[in-house]
Amino acid sequence: KNQVEQSPQSLIILEGKNCTLQCNYTVSPFSNLRWYKQDTGRGPVSLTIMTFSENTKSNGRYTATLDADTKQSSLHITASQLSDSASYICVVSHMDSNYQLIWGAGTKLIIKP
Amino acid sequence: DAGITQSPRHKVTETGTPVTLRCHQTENHRYMYWYRQDPGHGLRLIHYSYGVKDTDKGEVSDGYSVSRSKTEDFLLTLESATSSQTSVYFCAIKAGVDSPLHFGNGTRLTVT
């Protein structure tokens, strides 16, 4: 069964600290993996996309990694800011169907001052 | 928000009544989607459209119907609302197959 699991479910850290969010998937065949950020009361916004051949990609203070062999991805946030408080959602695209996206339940991140 | 507007933003309705949610885009994107988001679940696809009058079912389509008579509008109808349809509904648009989804800010629907 195609699934995406994220951990932890929630995380609280102090402003300025780093954190890493995990995403494990069983989707096969794999097309790509995206990380979305969802602020409270808003729709998700794409942060980055990882394709099969990419290991690491950065977008400002966000760095995503992908290990296609172990089917794991991580999102590392450096020097966290209060505005990073949000849910972070991992989404995997199934290669056989451009419309089939498998969504994780998200990690709720709270940054405390 | 990528030129996508959902209406209404909030709605409370009674069990058994029909409800229509509207998604309007100004981006002229081909693909449009309706998702629902519930605590503890990932976003779940209800219906999607790949062009005017071209729609298809997602994984949780029972009790929902859609229509797309113009590129810019995608309507979601709950034919007879039930309490299990209490949720936050998101519309999303996409320019092309490999493009990211751009979401509206959601409609919070409560069925009493």
Interface residues (C-beta under 8 A of the other chain):
Chain A: V4 N32 R34 G41 R42 G43 P44 V45 S46 I49 I89 V91 N98 Y99 L101 I102 W103 G104 A105 G106
Chain B: D1 G40 H41 G42 L43 R44 L45 Y48 Y50 D56 F90 A92 V97 D98 P100 L101 H102 F103 G104 N105 G106
